Amino acid sequence: MGKGVFVTGTGTDIGKTYVTGLIVKKLRDAGLNAGYYKAAISGAEKGPNGELLAGDALYVNKVAGIGETQENLVSYVYLEAVSPHLAAKINNQQIDFDHVDSEFHRALKKFDYLTMEGSGGIICPLRWDEKEHVIIDDLVKRLGLGCIVIADAGLGTINSAVLTIEHLRARDIAIKGVILNNFHDGDVMEEDNKKMITEITGVPVIATVKKGDTDLGIDVEKLKVLYD
């Protein structure tokens, strides 16, 4: 059985998938058996034959050279670019978390290091109907995973990163570290953001990512210990 970690973001469109691709690529480039899984993707594109393409999962699959099929990378794919719980309602296809649990553990048996990517931020609803109320953190708790938090390096990130970290702590979810995306070396504000996130929370910023980076600036041995 492999080890896993969950990647969440401080919000939508902060580059969570881009950084996730670098994480998995880093492990695979080191010769490690690393894979990827995501429970649900909304905002999918249509392929030439009308099929739904899970863009996030397919991007990581390509960048990291995993070689998986879409079906093994993600369990639920929705066309609408809305929260998964709403996309599920629109399509009358609610997420079955027993199925997600099964697919996660199938991937965990196949890969030594499995990176699971969330949808949106940590409080993104996955299912909200008369049967179940499930948000991302409920799923993280169910699977027993720790979290890497991806945050944008720019203005406002102290607030969003600290709030995300405090919520994870309130749910008793282990926080493995923060990665700042869209970072600019030498930028006074961004350097201060990096320092202040750690000083306020005690959680280390384990890496920074600049636009166009093709390698994650963290030692692979330090990356490996983030997986449980």
N, C-alpha and C positions, 0 to 999 in steps of 0.2 A: 504494500500500500504506500502510495506517495504522500508528499506533504503539500499543503495548500496555503494560499494567502488570498485575501480579498482586496481588490483595488476599488476605492471609492473616490469621489471628487467632492469639492466644496460647492459644486453646482454643475450646470449643464454647459457644454461647449468650452471647457477649460483645458481640453487636450488630454483627457483621461485615456482615450483609446491610443493616441499617439505614444504616450508614455508607457502604457501597458505593452505596446509592441516592442519598445526598447527594452523593457524588463525581460520579456520572454526571449528576445533576440540575444540579450547578454548571456543568459543561461545556456542557450543552444549553441552560441558561438564558442562557449567554453567546453562544448562536448557533452553537456548534460541533457538528459531526457526531460525536456520541459514542454508543457502544453498549456492550453487555454480553454476556458469555458465561460459562457454567459447564459444566464437564465432566459432573458427576454430582450429583444431589440424592437423598438418602435421607430418609425421613420425610415423604413426600408425602401430601397429602390426596386423598380420592376426591371427584370431582365428582358432580353429580346423575345422570349416566348411567354412573357407575362408572369414569370416566376418571381418570387420575392427574394431579393438579395440582401443578406445580412451584412451590410457594409462594414460595421465595426469589427465583427468577427473575421470577415474575409480579409480585412486590412491586416490585422494581427497575424493571421494565418500566412499571408504572403510575406510580410516584412520579416517575420521570425522563421520562415521556412518550415512550418509545422507539417504541412502536407495532409491536413485533415479535411473531411467533407463538412459542408455547412451543417448538416444534421448532427454531427458530433460536436460542433463548436457551440451551437446555441439551440435551445429547446423551443422557444416561441419567437416568431418573427411577424411583426405587424407593419402594415403600410403607413398608417397614420403617424405623423410626427407629433405625438402627444404622449403624456405619461402612460406607461404600460397598462395601468389599471383601466384607463379610459379606452385605450386601443382594444383591450380585451373585451370591454363591454360593447364597443362598436361592432366588433366582429363575432360577438357571442362565442368567444373562445377564451375562457378563463384559464389562468395558470394553475396547473395541478402541482402542488409543491411536493407531493410524494414522487411524482415523475421527475421533477427537478432534482430532488434528493438522490434518486436512482441514477440519473444521468451524471450528476456531479461525482458520485462514487465510482461510476464506470470509468470516468476520465481519470480519477484519482488512482485507480488500479493500473491504468495504462501509462501514466506519466509519473516520474519521480518528483517533479516540481510543477504543480498545477496553479496557474494564476487565474482567478475568477474575477471577471470585471463586472461591476455593478451598472445600473442604469441611472443616469443623472446623479443626484446627491444621495446622502445616506438616508434621507427621509422621503425618497421617491416611492409612491405607492405602487405596488405590484398587483394587488387584488383588493377590491373594495366592493363587496356585495353582501347579500343577506347571509351567505355562508361563511365568509372569511374576511377579515381585515388584516392585510399583510403589507408591510413596507420593507424596504431594503434591509434595515437593521434586524428585522425579525428573521429574515432569511440567513443573514450572517450568523446570528445566534444559533439558529437551528443547525447550521453546518459546522459550528464550532471553530470559525476562522478568526484570525487577527486581520487588521486592516492597514494598508498603506494608503495615505491620504494624498491625493493629487490636488494642488492648488495653483492658481495663476500667480505669477510673481509680482504682479502690479498692484496698483492702488486698490485698497479695500480688502486685501488678502489677509491681513492680520485678523480682522473681524470674522471673515468667513472660515478661516482655518481654525481659529480658536473655538468658535461655536461648534464646528464639526467635531473637533477633538473632545470638547466637553460633553457633547451628546453621546459620543462613543463611550466615554467613561461612565456616563449615567446608565448606559445599557450593559456595562461591564464587558465591553469588547476591547481586546488588546489592540493597542496602536503601535504599529511597527516603525513608523516614521513618516515624514512628510517629504514629498518631492515637489519642487517648485518648477512649473513649466513657463515658457516664454521669458526666461531669465536673461538679463544683460549684465555681463561682468562689469564691475566698476560703477554700476548705477547706484547712486547713494540711497535712494528710496528702497530699491529692491534688496540691496545688501542689508539695510535696516529691517526690512520686513522679515528676511531670513533670520536675523538675530532675535527679533522681538517674538516671533512665533515660538522659538525654543525657550526664551526667557520667561514668557508668560505661562507656557504649558509644561515645560520640561521635556517635550517631545523633540527629538533631533530632526533637523532637515538633512536627510541622508543623501540627497543629490539635487542638482539643479540641471535643467534642460533648456538649451537655447534653440531657437527656431532653426530647423534644418539638421539638428543633431541626428547622427545615425548610430551613435553608441551612448550608452548610459554611463555617466561618470561615477561609477561606484565599483569597488573591488568585488569580484564575483563571489569570493568567500564571505564577504559581509552581506551580500545579497542573499546567499543561500540560507543564512541563519534567520532570515525573516519568515521562512516557511515553517509551519507547524505540522 
